Amino acid sequence: QVQLVESGGGLVQAGGSLRLSCTTSGRTFSSYAMGWFRQAPGKEREFVANINWSGGRTYCADSVKGRFTISRDNAKNTVYLQMNSLKLEDTAVYYCAAVRRLFNPSTSSSDYDYWGQGTQVTVSS
């Protein structure tokens, strides 16, 4: 069983930056591909970014490409989401997800097995 704990959310003005962190339990973090998803009120959960086991392969949704960066530090059992140039439409609860595969190209939430509790990101004008 893998437990995921997100942190780093908060209130930020449009154009600002935040860095989300997701720390996992266990000693096999490097066996998991990781992803970030988000869910705004009244909307479906949507894919944001994913990363393979080593950090060598990443993919971001078009809506955040060029603004958000996903990375990981296997020595710290942590995956990050650096969010720059934040927009009002980035407001959502952000979730970290994991699947025990070295690489998971899927952008579907159903292809991830473990989830964190979420952290709120609110972008104000």
DSSP file with accessible surface (Angstrom, degrees, kcal/mol):
  #  RESIDUE AA STRUCTURE BP1 BP2  ACC     N-H-->O    O-->H-N    N-H-->O    O-->H-N    TCO  KAPPA ALPHA  PHI   PSI    X-CA   Y-CA   Z-CA
    1    1 A Q              0   0  185      0, 0.0     2,-0.5     0, 0.0   113,-0.0   0.000 360.0 360.0 360.0 136.0    0.0    0.0    0.0
    2    2 A V        -     0   0   14     96,-0.1     2,-0.5    24,-0.0   113,-0.2  -0.935 360.0-157.6-113.9 130.9    1.3    3.5   -0.9
    3    3 A Q        -     0   0  134     -2,-0.5    22,-1.6   111,-0.1     2,-0.4  -0.933   7.8-162.0-109.1 133.3    0.2    6.6    0.9
    4    4 A L  E     -A   24   0A  10     -2,-0.5   113,-0.5   111,-0.4     2,-0.5  -0.948   5.8-171.5-117.6 134.3    0.5    9.9   -0.8
    5    5 A V  E     -A   23   0A  84     18,-2.2    18,-2.5    -2,-0.4     2,-0.2  -0.969   8.3-158.7-130.0 116.0    0.5   13.3    1.0
    6    6 A E  E     +A   22   0A   7     -2,-0.5     2,-0.3    16,-0.2    16,-0.2  -0.600  16.9 165.5 -89.5 153.5    0.3   16.5   -1.0
    7    7 A S  E     +A   21   0A  60     14,-2.2    14,-2.7    -2,-0.2   112,-0.1  -0.958  40.3  68.9-154.2 167.1    1.4   19.9    0.3
    8    8 A G        +     0   0   35     -2,-0.3    11,-0.3     1,-0.3    14,-0.1   0.355  61.3 132.7 104.3  -5.4    2.1   23.4   -1.0
    9    9 A G        +     0   0   27     12,-0.1     2,-0.3     9,-0.1    -1,-0.3  -0.175  23.2 118.2 -70.9 172.2   -1.3   24.5   -2.1
   10   10 A G  E     -d  121   0B  30    110,-0.9   112,-2.8   109,-0.1     2,-0.5  -0.987  61.5 -46.8 163.0-165.6   -2.7   27.9   -1.2
   11   11 A L  E     +d  122   0B 127     -2,-0.3     2,-0.3   110,-0.2   112,-0.2  -0.861  54.3 165.6-102.2 130.5   -3.9   31.3   -2.4
   12   12 A V  E     -d  123   0B  23    110,-2.5   112,-2.5    -2,-0.5     2,-0.1  -0.987  34.7-110.9-144.3 149.6   -1.9   33.1   -5.1
   13   13 A Q  E >   -d  124   0B 139     -2,-0.3     3,-2.4   110,-0.2    73,-0.2  -0.482  49.8 -83.9 -78.6 153.6   -2.5   36.0   -7.4
   14   14 A A  T 3  S+     0   0   52    110,-2.9    73,-0.2     1,-0.3    -1,-0.1  -0.287 119.5  29.4 -55.4 136.9   -2.8   35.5  -11.1
   15   15 A G  T 3  S+     0   0   54     71,-3.2    70,-0.6     1,-0.3    -1,-0.3   0.244 100.4 113.9  92.6 -11.3    0.7   35.4  -12.7
   16   16 A G    <   -     0   0   21     -3,-2.4    70,-2.3    70,-0.2     2,-0.3  -0.072  58.7-121.0 -83.7-173.4    2.2   34.0   -9.5
   17   17 A S        +     0   0   62     67,-0.2     2,-0.3    68,-0.2    67,-0.2  -0.931  21.5 178.5-133.2 152.7    3.8   30.7   -8.8
   18   18 A L  E     - B   0  83A  35     65,-2.2    65,-3.3    -2,-0.3     2,-0.5  -0.976  17.1-145.9-144.1 153.3    3.4   27.7   -6.4
   19   19 A R  E     - B   0  82A 129     -2,-0.3     2,-0.3   -11,-0.3    63,-0.2  -0.981  14.3-158.2-123.0 119.0    5.2   24.4   -6.0
   20   20 A L  E     - B   0  81A   0     61,-2.7    61,-2.3    -2,-0.5     2,-0.3  -0.708   6.6-161.2 -90.6 145.5    3.2   21.4   -5.0
   21   21 A S  E     -AB   7  80A  20    -14,-2.7   -14,-2.2    -2,-0.3     2,-0.4  -0.942   8.8-166.4-124.3 150.2    4.9   18.4   -3.3
   22   22 A a  E     -AB   6  79A   0     57,-2.1    57,-2.3    -2,-0.3     2,-0.4  -0.946   9.4-168.0-137.3 112.7    3.7   14.9   -3.0
   23   23 A T  E     -AB   5  78A  63    -18,-2.5   -18,-2.2    -2,-0.4     2,-0.3  -0.848   7.4-157.2-105.5 137.8    5.5   12.7   -0.5
   24   24 A T  E     -A    4   0A  11     53,-2.5   -20,-0.2    -2,-0.4     2,-0.1  -0.784  10.8-128.1-115.0 156.7    5.0    8.9   -0.5
   25   25 A S        +     0   0   47    -22,-1.6     3,-0.2    -2,-0.3    -1,-0.0  -0.434  65.1  50.3 -88.9 169.9    5.5    6.2    2.1
   26   26 A G  S    S-     0   0   45      1,-0.1     3,-0.3    -2,-0.1    -2,-0.1  -0.049  81.9 -95.7  91.4 170.0    7.4    3.0    1.4
   27   27 A R  S    S+     0   0  242      1,-0.2     3,-0.2     2,-0.1    -1,-0.1   0.260 106.1  70.5-110.8  10.7   10.8    2.1    0.0
   28   28 A T    >   +     0   0   52     -3,-0.2     3,-2.4     1,-0.1     4,-0.2  -0.034  50.7 129.2-119.8  29.8    9.8    1.4   -3.6
   29   29 A F  G >  S+     0   0    5      1,-0.3     3,-2.0    -3,-0.3    -1,-0.1   0.872  70.2  61.4 -53.2 -39.2    8.9    5.0   -4.8
   30   30 A S  G 3  S+     0   0   51      1,-0.3    -1,-0.3    -3,-0.2    -2,-0.1   0.585  93.8  65.3 -70.0  -5.8   11.2    4.5   -7.8
   31   31 A S  G <  S+     0   0   34     -3,-2.4     2,-0.4     2,-0.0    -1,-0.3   0.472  92.5  82.0 -88.5  -1.7    9.0    1.6   -8.9
   32   32 A Y    <   -     0   0   11     -3,-2.0     2,-0.3    -4,-0.2    68,-0.2  -0.878  67.8-144.6-114.3 132.9    6.0    4.0   -9.5
   33   33 A A  E     -E   99   0B   1     66,-2.2    66,-2.1    68,-0.7     2,-0.3  -0.689  30.7-150.0 -80.8 146.8    5.1    6.3  -12.3
   34   34 A M  E     -EF  98  51B   0     17,-2.1    17,-2.5    -2,-0.3     2,-0.3  -0.858  16.7-176.8-125.0 154.3    3.4    9.4  -10.9
   35   35 A G  E     -EF  97  50B   0     62,-2.5    62,-2.6    -2,-0.3     2,-0.4  -0.964  18.1-140.4-145.4 160.4    0.9   11.9  -12.0
   36   36 A W  E     +EF  96  49B   0     13,-2.9    12,-2.6    -2,-0.3    13,-1.7  -0.991  23.6 174.8-119.9 136.3   -0.9   15.1  -11.1
   37   37 A F  E     -EF  95  47B   2     58,-2.8    58,-3.0    -2,-0.4     2,-0.3  -0.846  11.0-155.7-129.2 166.4   -4.6   15.7  -11.7
   38   38 A R  E     -EF  94  46B  11      8,-2.5     8,-3.4    -2,-0.3     2,-0.4  -0.988   5.3-160.8-144.4 155.3   -6.9   18.5  -10.7
   39   39 A Q  E     -E   93   0B  65     54,-2.2    54,-2.5    -2,-0.3     6,-0.2  -0.957   6.3-161.8-140.8 118.4  -10.6   19.0  -10.1
   40   40 A A    >   -     0   0   24      4,-0.5     3,-2.3    -2,-0.4    52,-0.1  -0.615  46.2 -75.5 -91.0 157.7  -12.4   22.3  -10.2
   41   41 A P  T 3  S+     0   0  119      0, 0.0    -1,-0.1     0, 0.0     3,-0.1  -0.256 118.4   5.9 -56.5 129.4  -15.9   22.7   -8.6
   42   42 A G  T 3  S+     0   0   93      1,-0.2     2,-0.3    -3,-0.1    -3,-0.0   0.541 112.9 103.3  77.4   6.2  -18.5   21.1  -10.8
   43   43 A K  S <  S-     0   0  142     -3,-2.3    -1,-0.2     1,-0.1     2,-0.1  -0.799  75.1-100.2-120.7 163.2  -16.0   19.7  -13.2
   44   44 A E        -     0   0  170     -2,-0.3    -4,-0.5     1,-0.1     2,-0.2  -0.391  48.2 -94.1 -72.2 155.2  -14.5   16.3  -14.0
   45   45 A R        -     0   0   78     -6,-0.2     2,-0.4    -2,-0.1    -6,-0.2  -0.537  51.0-160.2 -68.7 134.4  -11.1   15.4  -12.6
   46   46 A E  E     -F   38   0B  85     -8,-3.4    -8,-2.5    -2,-0.2     2,-0.1  -0.917  18.2-106.9-125.8 150.1   -8.6   16.2  -15.4
   47   47 A F  E     +F   37   0B  21     -2,-0.4   -10,-0.2    60,-0.3     3,-0.1  -0.410  33.4 170.1 -69.6 140.8   -5.0   15.2  -16.1
   48   48 A V  E     -     0   0B   1    -12,-2.6    13,-2.9     1,-0.4     2,-0.3   0.713  58.4 -29.2-115.4 -54.2   -2.3   17.7  -15.5
   49   49 A A  E     -FG  36  60B   0    -13,-1.7   -13,-2.9    11,-0.2    -1,-0.4  -0.989  48.1-159.1-162.4 156.3    1.1   16.0  -15.9
   50   50 A N  E     -FG  35  59B   2      9,-2.4     9,-2.0    -2,-0.3     2,-0.3  -0.947   3.7-163.5-141.0 166.4    2.9   12.6  -15.4
   51   51 A I  E     -FG  34  58B   3    -17,-2.5   -17,-2.1    -2,-0.3     7,-0.2  -0.997  18.6-122.8-150.1 142.3    6.4   11.4  -15.0
   52   52 A N    >   -     0   0   11      5,-2.3     3,-0.6    -2,-0.3    51,-0.2  -0.165  44.8 -85.3 -81.8-177.3    8.1    8.0  -15.3
   53   53 A W  T 3  S+     0   0  106     49,-3.1   -21,-0.2     1,-0.3    50,-0.1   0.826 126.2  35.8 -61.4 -33.8   10.1    6.2  -12.7
   54   54 A S  T 3  S-     0   0   57     48,-0.3    -1,-0.3   -23,-0.1    20,-0.1   0.615 106.8-115.9 -95.9 -15.1   13.4    8.0  -13.3
   55   55 A G  S <  S+     0   0   29     -3,-0.6    -2,-0.1     2,-0.2    17,-0.1   0.422  85.7 115.2  91.3  -0.4   12.1   11.4  -14.2
   56   56 A G  S    S+     0   0   63      1,-0.1     2,-0.5    15,-0.0    -3,-0.1   0.650  70.9  48.5 -78.9 -16.4   13.5   11.1  -17.7
   57   57 A R        +     0   0  143      2,-0.0    -5,-2.3     0, 0.0     2,-0.3  -0.987  66.9 164.6-128.4 125.2   10.1   11.2  -19.3
   58   58 A T  E     -G   51   0B  77     -2,-0.5     2,-0.3    -7,-0.2    -7,-0.2  -0.939  13.9-169.1-134.3 158.5    7.4   13.7  -18.6
   59   59 A Y  E     -G   50   0B 104     -9,-2.0    -9,-2.4    -2,-0.3     2,-0.4  -0.984   3.9-165.7-149.6 136.0    4.2   14.9  -20.2
   60   60 A C  E     -G   49   0B  16     -2,-0.3   -11,-0.2   -11,-0.2     5,-0.1  -0.942  29.2-105.4-122.4 147.1    2.0   17.8  -19.5
   61   61 A A    >>  -     0   0   15    -13,-2.9     3,-1.7    -2,-0.4     4,-1.3  -0.303  34.5-114.1 -62.5 152.1   -1.5   18.6  -20.6
   62   62 A D  T 34 S+     0   0  125      1,-0.3     3,-0.3     2,-0.2    -1,-0.1   0.841 113.4  64.5 -58.2 -33.5   -1.8   21.3  -23.3
   63   63 A S  T 34 S+     0   0   58      1,-0.2    -1,-0.3     3,-0.0   -15,-0.1   0.699 116.5  26.2 -67.0 -19.0   -3.6   23.6  -20.9
   64   64 A V  T X> S+     0   0    0     -3,-1.7     3,-2.4   -16,-0.2     4,-2.4   0.432  86.6 129.9-121.3  -3.3   -0.5   23.8  -18.6
   65   65 A K  T 3< S+     0   0  109     -4,-1.3     4,-0.1     1,-0.3    -3,-0.0  -0.279  79.1  17.6 -59.5 134.4    2.4   23.1  -21.1
   66   66 A G  T 34 S+     0   0   83      2,-0.5    -1,-0.3     1,-0.1     3,-0.1   0.274 126.4  57.4  87.3 -12.0    5.1   25.8  -20.8
   67   67 A R  T <4 S+     0   0   28     -3,-2.4    17,-2.0     1,-0.2     2,-0.3   0.686 100.1  51.2-116.4 -36.9    3.8   26.9  -17.4
   68   68 A F  E  <  -C   83   0A   5     -4,-2.4    -2,-0.5    15,-0.2     2,-0.4  -0.836  60.3-167.4-108.1 146.8    3.9   23.8  -15.2
   69   69 A T  E     -C   82   0A  83     13,-2.4    13,-3.0    -2,-0.3     2,-0.4  -0.997   6.7-154.8-133.9 130.3    6.8   21.4  -14.7
   70   70 A I  E     +C   81   0A   7     -2,-0.4     2,-0.3    11,-0.2    11,-0.2  -0.828  25.0 156.9-101.4 140.4    6.7   17.9  -13.1
   71   71 A S  E     -C   80   0A  50      9,-1.7     9,-3.1    -2,-0.4     2,-0.3  -0.941  21.5-149.3-150.4 171.5    9.8   16.5  -11.5
   72   72 A R  E     -C   79   0A  29     -2,-0.3     2,-0.5     7,-0.3     7,-0.2  -0.993  11.9-154.5-148.0 154.2   10.7   13.9   -8.9
   73   73 A D  E > > -C   78   0A  52      5,-3.0     5,-1.9    -2,-0.3     3,-1.1  -0.920   9.7-170.9-127.4 100.8   13.4   13.2   -6.3
   74   74 A N  G > 5S+     0   0   48     -2,-0.5     3,-0.7     1,-0.3   -44,-0.2   0.790  85.1  61.2 -66.9 -26.8   13.5    9.4   -5.7
   75   75 A A  G 3 5S+     0   0   96      1,-0.2    -1,-0.3    -3,-0.1   -46,-0.0   0.782 112.9  37.8 -68.5 -24.4   15.9    9.9   -2.8
   76   76 A K  G < 5S-     0   0  130     -3,-1.1    -1,-0.2     2,-0.2    -2,-0.2   0.305 105.6-125.9-106.3   5.1   13.2   11.9   -1.0
   77   77 A N  T < 5 +     0   0   41     -3,-0.7   -53,-2.5    -4,-0.4     2,-0.4   0.870  68.8 130.0  53.3  40.4   10.2    9.9   -2.2
   78   78 A T  E   < -BC  23  73A   9     -5,-1.9    -5,-3.0   -55,-0.2     2,-0.4  -0.972  46.1-163.3-134.5 138.9    8.7   13.1   -3.5
   79   79 A V  E     -BC  22  72A   0    -57,-2.3   -57,-2.1    -2,-0.4     2,-0.3  -0.926  19.1-155.7-116.3 144.9    7.2   14.3   -6.8
   80   80 A Y  E     -BC  21  71A  26     -9,-3.1    -9,-1.7    -2,-0.4     2,-0.4  -0.854  16.1-159.4-120.5 155.3    6.8   18.0   -7.5
   81   81 A L  E     -BC  20  70A   0    -61,-2.3   -61,-2.7    -2,-0.3     2,-0.6  -0.915  12.6-161.8-132.7 104.3    4.6   20.2   -9.6
   82   82 A Q  E     -BC  19  69A  61    -13,-3.0   -13,-2.4    -2,-0.4     2,-0.6  -0.802  10.1-166.3 -85.6 122.1    6.1   23.6  -10.2
   83   83 A M  E     +BC  18  68A   0    -65,-3.3   -65,-2.2    -2,-0.6     2,-0.3  -0.945  10.9 173.3-117.7 115.3    3.3   26.0  -11.4
   84   84 A N        +     0   0   58    -17,-2.0   -67,-0.2    -2,-0.6   -68,-0.2  -0.764  59.7  22.4-115.4 163.4    4.2   29.3  -12.9
   85   85 A S  S    S-     0   0   68    -70,-0.6    -1,-0.2    -2,-0.3   -69,-0.2   0.901  84.9-158.0  48.9  49.7    2.2   32.0  -14.6
   86   86 A L        -     0   0    3    -70,-2.3   -71,-3.2    -3,-0.2     2,-0.3  -0.261   7.0-156.4 -64.7 144.7   -0.9   30.8  -12.8
   87   87 A K    >   -     0   0   89    -73,-0.2     3,-2.1    -3,-0.1     4,-0.2  -0.776  31.0-107.8-117.7 162.3   -4.3   31.7  -14.3
   88   88 A L  G >  S+     0   0   88      1,-0.3     3,-1.8    -2,-0.3    35,-0.4   0.877 118.3  60.5 -55.2 -38.3   -7.7   31.9  -12.7
   89   89 A E  G 3  S+     0   0  125      1,-0.3    -1,-0.3   -49,-0.0   -49,-0.0   0.521  88.2  72.4 -73.0  -3.7   -8.7   28.7  -14.5
   90   90 A D  G <   +     0   0    0     -3,-2.1    -1,-0.3     2,-0.0     2,-0.2   0.534  68.3 119.6 -83.5  -7.0   -6.0   26.8  -12.6
   91   91 A T    <   +     0   0   37     -3,-1.8     2,-0.3    -4,-0.2    31,-0.2  -0.428  42.4 105.5 -61.3 123.7   -8.0   27.1   -9.5
   92   92 A A  E    S- H   0 121B   2     29,-2.1    29,-2.7    -2,-0.2     2,-0.5  -0.961  76.4 -79.8-177.5 171.6   -8.8   23.5   -8.4
   93   93 A V  E     -EH  39 120B  35    -54,-2.5   -54,-2.2    -2,-0.3     2,-0.5  -0.852  48.5-145.5 -89.1 127.8   -8.0   20.8   -5.9
   94   94 A Y  E     -EH  38 119B   0     25,-3.1    25,-2.0    -2,-0.5     2,-0.4  -0.851  14.2-163.9-102.7 131.9   -4.8   19.1   -7.1
   95   95 A Y  E     -E   37   0B  38    -58,-3.0   -58,-2.8    -2,-0.5     2,-0.4  -0.928  12.0-144.8-119.0 140.0   -4.2   15.4   -6.6
   96   96 A a  E     -E   36   0B   0     -2,-0.4    20,-2.2   -60,-0.2     2,-0.3  -0.774  23.5-172.4 -95.4 143.2   -1.2   13.3   -6.7
   97   97 A A  E     -EI  35 115B   0    -62,-2.6   -62,-2.5    -2,-0.4     2,-0.3  -0.971   7.7-164.8-139.6 154.1   -1.5    9.8   -8.1
   98   98 A A  E     -EI  34 114B   0     16,-2.2    16,-2.1    -2,-0.3    15,-1.7  -0.972   6.8-175.2-139.8 150.0    0.7    6.7   -8.4
   99   99 A V  E     -E   33   0B   8    -66,-2.1     2,-2.5    -2,-0.3   -66,-2.2  -0.991  36.4-115.7-143.3 140.9    0.7    3.4  -10.3
  100  100 A R  S    S+     0   0  140     -2,-0.3     2,-0.3   -68,-0.2   -68,-0.2  -0.464  79.4 103.1 -81.4  73.8    3.2    0.6   -9.9
  101  101 A R  S    S-     0   0  124     -2,-2.5   -68,-0.7   -68,-0.1    -2,-0.2  -0.969  74.9-127.5-144.8 150.6    4.6    0.8  -13.4
  102  102 A L  S    S+     0   0   99     -2,-0.3   -49,-3.1     1,-0.3     2,-0.3   0.813  99.1  14.1 -71.1 -27.8    7.9    2.3  -14.6
  103  103 A F        -     0   0   55    -51,-0.2    -1,-0.3   -70,-0.1   -51,-0.1  -0.977  61.1-177.9-149.0 132.2    6.1    4.4  -17.1
  104  104 A N        +     0   0    2     -2,-0.3   -53,-0.1    -3,-0.2    -3,-0.0  -0.870   3.2 179.4-131.0  99.0    2.4    5.2  -17.5
  105  105 A P        +     0   0   72      0, 0.0    -1,-0.1     0, 0.0   -55,-0.0   0.601  46.2 118.8 -75.5  -6.3    1.6    7.4  -20.5
  106  106 A S        -     0   0   23      1,-0.1    -2,-0.1     5,-0.1     0, 0.0  -0.266  47.8-166.3 -66.0 143.0   -2.1    7.3  -19.6
  107  107 A T        +     0   0   71    -60,-0.1     2,-0.4   -72,-0.0   -60,-0.3   0.239  58.9 107.8-105.3   9.6   -3.8   10.6  -18.9
  108  108 A S    >   -     0   0   46      1,-0.1     3,-1.7   -62,-0.1   -62,-0.1  -0.752  66.8-143.3 -92.8 133.8   -6.8    8.7  -17.5
  109  109 A S  G >  S+     0   0   47     -2,-0.4     3,-1.6     1,-0.3    -1,-0.1   0.797  98.4  67.9 -64.3 -25.2   -7.4    8.8  -13.7
  110  110 A S  G 3  S+     0   0   92      1,-0.3    -1,-0.3     3,-0.0    -4,-0.0   0.652  90.1  64.3 -70.1 -13.2   -8.6    5.2  -13.9
  111  111 A D  G <  S+     0   0   71     -3,-1.7     2,-0.4   -12,-0.0    -1,-0.3   0.257  89.0  80.5 -94.0  10.2   -5.1    4.1  -14.8
  112  112 A Y    <   -     0   0    8     -3,-1.6   -13,-0.2     1,-0.1     3,-0.1  -0.954  58.5-166.1-116.5 140.4   -3.7    5.2  -11.4
  113  113 A D        +     0   0  101    -15,-1.7     2,-0.4    -2,-0.4   -14,-0.2   0.706  67.3  47.7 -98.7 -26.6   -4.1    3.1   -8.3
  114  114 A Y  E     -I   98   0B  54    -16,-2.1   -16,-2.2  -113,-0.0     2,-0.3  -0.966  61.8-173.9-126.4 142.3   -3.2    5.3   -5.4
  115  115 A W  E     -I   97   0B  76     -2,-0.4  -111,-0.4   -18,-0.2   -18,-0.2  -0.958  17.4-133.9-136.2 146.8   -4.3    8.9   -4.6
  116  116 A G        -     0   0   11    -20,-2.2  -111,-0.2    -2,-0.3     3,-0.1  -0.307  35.9-104.2 -84.6-179.4   -3.5   11.6   -2.2
  117  117 A Q        -     0   0  114   -113,-0.5  -112,-0.1     1,-0.2   -22,-0.1   0.613  62.7-115.9 -85.0 -12.7   -6.2   13.6   -0.3
  118  118 A G        -     0   0   13    -22,-0.1     2,-0.4     1,-0.1   -23,-0.2   0.077  16.3-124.9  95.6 152.2   -5.7   16.7   -2.5
  119  119 A T  E     - H   0  94B  23    -25,-2.0   -25,-3.1  -112,-0.1     2,-0.3  -0.999  24.9-120.4-135.7 135.9   -4.4   20.2   -1.9
  120  120 A Q  E     - H   0  93B  89     -2,-0.4  -110,-0.9   -27,-0.2     2,-0.5  -0.579  23.1-171.5 -82.1 132.2   -6.4   23.3   -2.8
  121  121 A V  E     -dH  10  92B   0    -29,-2.7   -29,-2.1    -2,-0.3     2,-0.5  -0.992   5.4-175.7-119.4 122.6   -4.9   25.9   -5.2
  122  122 A T  E     -d   11   0B  51   -112,-2.8  -110,-2.5    -2,-0.5     2,-0.5  -0.983   7.5-163.7-123.0 123.1   -6.8   29.1   -5.5
  123  123 A V  E     -d   12   0B   7     -2,-0.5     2,-0.3   -35,-0.4  -110,-0.2  -0.925  12.0-165.0-107.5 124.6   -5.7   31.8   -8.0
  124  124 A S  E      d   13   0B  38   -112,-2.5  -110,-2.9    -2,-0.5   -36,-0.0  -0.734 360.0 360.0-109.7 158.9   -7.2   35.2   -7.5
  125  125 A S              0   0  125     -2,-0.3    -1,-0.1  -112,-0.2   -38,-0.0  -0.335 360.0 360.0 -88.4 360.0   -7.3   38.3   -9.8
